[in-house]
Amino acid sequence: MIRLLPSILTCILIFSLGSTCLAQSAESPKADSLKSMIVKVKGITCSNDVKTIASNIEKLIGVQRCKADKPGATTSFELSYNPARVSEKEIIAAIENTGGCENPNERPYKVKQ
């Protein structure tokens, strides 16, 4: 019985490490599973609008990167995301549900289709 104990402990350790590695690889997005998207947004009036929208996009689980152009009549946001974790509809909703800079109760931002 005492001779079997190290073997049993070794098997448990190997199984635990293997399970952890499998769980981590299933959770982490692979580079080839990322998708790129450019979203054009109307209604932006200042650089704070751009920062707020970019921040809301980056908070979404599955969004890896969000880079915004300068504010203008239409501002482009270039992002990389994992479509298995977040949809285009969720990204658009996050943008359009962002409160306005001057009046947080307004929803002035519209995604240009």
N, C-alpha and C positions, 0 to 999 in steps of 0.2 A: 504494500500500500504506500509506503513512504517513497519507494522508487517511482511510483506512478505520479506522484504529486508534481514534480518538476515538469513532466511531460504534459500533464493536464494544464498547468499554469502556462506553459509555452503555447499550447493550442488556443487557450482563451486569449492570450495576448495577441497572437497572430490574427485570430478572428476579429478581435476588437479593432486592431489597426486597419485591417482590410475593410471593415464596415465603415470606419471613419473616412477612409480615402474614397470609397464609393459614394458616400453621402456628400462629401465636399465636391466631387466631380459632377454630381448630378445637380448641385445647387449653383455652381459657378457657370456663368454664361461663357460659351466658347466664342472666339473671335469670329468664326464663320457663321454663327447664329445671329450676329448683330446686323441690324438693318439701318440704313441711313435715310434721312428724311429732311426735306426743307419745307418749313412752314412759313407762309407769308401772313403777317398779322397787320390789320388796319386798326386805327384808333389810338396808336401810341403817340404821345405828345412830348415825352421827355425821357431822359436816360434812366430815371427811377422806374418808369414803366417797364423798360427793357430788363432791368435788374430783377424786378419783382416777378415778371413772367418767366424769365430764365430760371429763377430760383424755384418757382412752382413746378416747372417742368422737371428740373433735376431732382425734386423730392419724390417723384414717381418711381416706384420700384420697377426696375428694368431699364430705366434711362441711364445710359452710361456717360453721355456728354451732351452739352447744349452750348452752342456758341451763337451769339447774336450779332447782327450788324448794327450800325449806328441807327438811332431813331430817325424815322422819316414818315412820309405818308403811308408807306408800307415797309415794315421791317421784317427781314428774314431771320429765321432761327434755324440753324443747321444742327441736327441732333443724330445721335446713334442710340439705338435702343434694341432690346431683345423682345421680339414680337411674341414670344412665348410667355412673357411676364407682363407686358403692357401693350395695349392696342393703340392704333392711331386715333380711334374715337376717344379713348381716355386722355390722350395727349391734347387733343383739340378741346375737350371739355375742361381740362385744367387751365388752358389758356383763356377760354371764353368765360370761365367762372372766376377769373381773377378780378378783384375789386379795383376800381379806378384809383389813380393817384390822388386826384383832387377830391373825389367823393367815393369812399370805399363801398358804398351801397350800390353804386352803378356798376354795370358790366359792359364797359365801352369797347372791349377788344373783340374783334371778329376775325376768324381765320378766312383768308381769301382762298376760295376753292378753285 
